[in-house]
Amino acid sequence: MTHVDNLEIGQRPGTVPPGEPPADGMVWVPGGEFTMGADDHYPEEAPTHRVAVGGLWMDRFPVTNAAFTRFADATGYVTVAEQAPDPADYPGARPELLVAASAVFRKPRRGADLRDIYSWWIHTPGAGWRHPRGPQSSLRGLDSHPVVHVAYPDVEAYAEWAGKALPTEAEWERAARGGLDGAQFAWGDELEPGGRHMANVWQGEFPVENRCLDGFEHTSPMRAFPPNAYGLFDMIGNVWEWTSDWYQDHARITHACCTIDNPRGADESAAQGRKVMKGGSHLCAPNYCRRYRPAARMPQALDTSTSHLGFRCVVRA
């Protein structure tokens, strides 16, 4: 593991901020090369490969409920989860499933088969970003928590309204690493250095026991945990984050001979309607999902929303 200081990146464009941030709450992520992926965790993260990206401004925090409320109030936008699906898009689906709904995590009452995600993910009518834990819940006290239950069209609409964009997977991973090339986590190689909780993740046996040693059972607010070296909060844990890249295996896009410049992921036709999400969430646990790392990646269908998936935006230099 090596720390890459901004001044060591050389003359690559984008190492120095071009003036003031384009919007409040954005920080500069310097351009440069880094080692993307991991060889010793999940197969979809391998092989490691060298990547170069340009400098950009990134939201310091995931988009919050307060920010998304301003967007929805200003535009009248209705999210995918708030709309009943069109039966023509889901031939053969049971009518009771064709209602406005989203996926909400629920602890199983008994031990669950870790191979069956439907033991804890419940299709919940009435759940959505305004009702993150089900139709009887609300955003009271959650203004500074990340917005959830947002599908890809929702985050694209927000980014366009805000005059921003969604990061590519490479841009996101570069930012999450905070200059630590090859480190397991956004702060180094120990999950809890000195016993300190650095991110909102699951402590205990997933999915039946969360000991909440980090203080949170669900999402956490801004600044609950330390930022990384670039000043970015919650790049690891709390909520997964959408990126703009179509999903495919790293092995199909890597070239061992050279550094890949600003990769953009798969071709849409090869991605089966899935984008890359990054960073893990408060539901990631050592016994089930060690994806609270910069290298971690998962595919997510465009029209799918859940109670542990959010996003943040960028502005490229």
Secondary structure, DSSP 8 states (H G I E B T S, - for coil): -EE--GGGSTT-TTSS--SS-SSTTEEEE--EEEEES-SSS-GGG-S-EEEEE--EEEESS--BHHHHHHHHHHH----GGGS---GGGSTT--GGGSSSEEEEE---SS---TT-GGGTEEEEET-BTTBTTSTT---TT-TTSB--S--HHHHHHHHHHHT-B---HHHHHHHHHTTEET-SSSS-S-SSGGG---S----SSTTT----TTS-SS---TTSS---TTS---SSSSSEEEEEEE---GGGT--TTS-EES--B--GGGTTTEEEEES--TT--TTT----STT-EEEEETT--BTTEE---EEE-
